[in-house]
Amino acid sequence: HTNMVMGGPGGDIWWLTAASAGGVTNCIGGSQYVACQTVLDPTDPTHNTIYVCGHGGLWRSDNALMTNSPTWYPCMRHLQASGSTAVVADPNVPTLAECSDVDWTFQYSTDNFSHVTQKATTIGGTENGYCLALDSTTTPGPGSVSPVYFGRDTDLAYLADPMTSNWISSGLTNQGSVYGCSVKYIPGMGTVVLAAVENSGIWRKIGGGNTGSWAGAPIYAGNNI
């Protein structure tokens, strides 16, 4: 990353503005920065706007397709030192996005991270969160908030609406750390939820939230998940 800046087009509230001697020449963490997840802004048809989260905070570029020299901005004051593990943007609500990290657990923003609200949960653990998945297909359409699935140390947590709902368990308790998750509505089947569980395998249930059953065993067993 060759073009790092401390200010930004969003102003002082959005961007990290702390002084840095000599300027910023690399993502926080330097060569040790590890990108955990990237996501394209679904409202940008040019695909130039991209978010990257990892062990060194959440970063955004508005000119990501520029060869060798995109401009990267560190996003959200106080998040830059955390291990950010996942970021998602709701395709049904263009201004809604969520991210997770070790220190702050889970945050959501209704204005593309201009401001952020913490919505922590102790379901499945007290700190670590490994993955996020949005159910944007069960009730698709503009304005329909997508429910969130959140992989934790001992459970897959579920949040119907970040702004108005409370976290609940999806029922996948004490099987291991959920390192990956995915959800999709399939006509004729219903809402299919998948979870990759450490040292166990791929688990599946049909039914959103806490409905349906995980069937007591993974559909694909594997101790190298």
Steps between C-alpha positions, in 0.01 A plus 500: 500500500682810380252780549373525859339816631368608839233742387208415274200620301267400784642752747632464853216285633543227240871483455779441744668839539764440767839651415768263379866594478619471144156416367347157442680279253337166570195341659521500877705195585728554202609180331316305773160628386280202416190559289216280628223611265427743219166628379398719206261789561177376332397860422812566291452364145864579413631260771751762612374513859620209710531425872775280644504382861767306680757496777559872489156651465246581234617684187322645198606604152292706258736437206592136552538430128782750461806297403759472780397820678145496642434733792415324827331665797487349851134481597346591834693641789578238770462205264845530345678301772252213511507172318209554261375165376207562265314775318174481303286750311123449476396491132140576595586813701782689322612699807503206747822313576633288785839386622643290780828510687666359809465801730161641405328173400245637249421842358248627250471823307200650324706754304785300346716522814476876538375408849504163672294335776626210706261208546699249700378156600623232739328222304774258404776690678612830645743633238585307187289513188613321186248550222186686396231404252195696387169336407412735216300239305221382733328841486672679211422848380601861558460604863478148643768473771695175463534288816856434619672174595814533713749216554635487858710269716214268599195602296359663190319811623206655313373858481178567309555877480809681635300809590196346671564135594697312763754225438380141531665161456443312177524178700852395396642502853818345638609334177813712450607831354296605195760619251272537197129542435267547207125536452268496198131454433440214256150466352343171599738457796495819701780694667813285497769585757851354482769520768863387486594384850858447616600132537147391417389570145227677303169527680167577329149586602193610308327786675604854582597629843431243772252300291584168342747240626873442460419127510756424771790437263685669213402418142871489421731379775857621499750574775699740282231771476 
